[in-house]
Amino acid sequence: MSIVIIKYNAGNIQSVLYALERIGAEAFVTDDPAAIRAASKVIFPGVGEASSAMAYLKERKLDELILSLKQPVLGICLGMQLMCSYSEENDTPCLGIFEEKVLRFQQPEQGAAVKIPQIGWNNIYDLKTSLFSEVKEESYCYFVHSYYAALGAHTIATTDYTKAYSAGLHRDNFYGVQFHPEKSAQVGEQILKNFINLI
């Protein structure tokens, strides 16, 4: 089995590599189209800003490559958001794998102000698909983000912060999680193992 992490201008690649090492999985980082196509699993990480990330992908035709992939693909944080149809972050059209739109957190109309970005541990629930096998409802994962994917037809996990939103998305061979499994302790490790075991 070969696991590839797509190399682009995203920030959390090293921590994803370390997390995979901890569960005994080897991966390598590349932007080579042939290597990405040949991999049995592909991870699309991301920490950064949507419009510059999409520009980078388009410049290198990585956007077309990602859309053509047939093996399981996991988007993490910004990676998941870029797999959605559109992001409010600098008015960015995205890959359109998921129909859901990415919106900026707003302060609630009533009640105390909340910190934006959301940084820290939050629980996930309404878990669907084998990506969450052996993960308990209301498990806690680690989040860092100012934008969120709305709930929709492809939602496979939900979280609340100012409102309910998609903590996970799935369509065909494409999966996405808003939280950082590589920073989510044993729950995150289980989710990474489940992804590696997907057929």
Secondary structure, DSSP 8 states (H G I E B T S, - for coil): --EEEE-SS-S-HHHHHHHHHHTT--EEEE--HHHHHH-SEEEE---S-HHHHHHHHHHTTHHHHHHH--S-EEEETHHHHHTSSEETTTTEE---SS--EEEE----SSSS---SSEEEEEEEBS--SGGGTT--TTEEEEEEESEEE---TTEEEEEESSSEEEEEEEETTEEEESS-GGGSHHHHHHHHHHHHH--
